[in-house]
Amino acid sequence: MEQSNLAMRIRIKKLGVLIKDARLTLEKEPDECAEALDIAVERYLDYEDGEKVTFDVDPYTGFWRRFGVGFMRIMPIESQL
């Protein structure tokens, strides 16, 4: 188990290095890259630093989409009507 956690942390760090290297090669600022990805600058910097990013809600969804999904969850399946 410890071995797999270590391997995952190494992969995340490698991805962070690749993301940062690509940004520096293109001579872009972090805020430009975050805007292109439609994420907060802080989250982009977390990716770049190789930190594991977790979401509290479904990523890239607004309130109404989450509301609709939650509402549909309580509705019965059509065959059960």
C-alpha positions in Angstrom: 0.0 0.0 0.0 2.8 2.4 0.9 4.5 1.6 -2.4 1.4 2.5 -4.4 1.0 5.8 -2.5 4.6 6.7 -3.2 4.2 5.8 -6.9 1.1 8.0 -7.1 2.9 11.0 -5.5 5.8 10.6 -7.9 3.4 10.6 -10.9 1.6 13.7 -9.6 5.0 15.5 -9.2 6.0 14.5 -12.7 2.8 15.9 -14.1 3.4 19.1 -12.2 6.9 19.4 -13.7 5.5 18.8 -17.2 2.7 21.4 -16.8 5.2 24.0 -15.5 7.7 23.2 -18.2 5.1 23.6 -20.9 4.0 27.0 -19.4 7.5 28.3 -19.2 8.3 27.1 -22.8 5.3 29.1 -24.1 6.3 32.0 -21.9 2.8 32.3 -20.3 1.8 33.4 -16.9 -0.1 31.1 -14.5 -3.2 33.3 -14.7 -3.3 33.0 -18.5 -3.1 29.2 -18.3 -5.7 29.0 -15.5 -8.0 31.2 -17.6 -7.5 28.9 -20.6 -8.4 25.9 -18.5 -11.3 27.8 -16.8 -10.0 27.1 -13.3 -8.9 29.3 -10.4 -5.2 30.4 -10.5 -4.7 28.8 -7.1 -5.9 25.4 -8.4 -3.6 25.7 -11.4 -0.7 26.5 -9.2 -1.6 23.4 -7.1 -1.4 21.3 -10.3 1.9 22.9 -11.2 3.4 22.3 -7.7 2.4 18.6 -8.0 -0.1 18.7 -5.2 -3.0 16.3 -5.3 -6.2 18.2 -6.1 -9.5 17.0 -4.8 -12.9 18.3 -5.5 -15.7 18.9 -3.0 -18.3 18.9 -5.7 -18.5 17.7 -9.3 -15.9 19.6 -11.2 -16.9 22.1 -13.8 -20.6 22.0 -13.0 -22.7 24.9 -11.8 -25.3 25.1 -9.1 -28.3 24.4 -11.4 -26.7 21.3 -13.0 -25.9 19.8 -9.6 -29.5 20.7 -8.4 -31.0 19.0 -11.5 -28.9 15.9 -10.9 -29.8 15.8 -7.2 -33.5 16.3 -8.1 -33.4 13.5 -10.7 -31.8 11.2 -8.1 -34.9 11.3 -5.9 -37.3 10.6 -8.8 -38.3 6.9 -9.4 -37.1 5.0 -12.4 -39.8 5.0 -15.2 -40.3 1.2 -14.9 -41.1 1.6 -11.2 -44.0 4.0 -11.8 
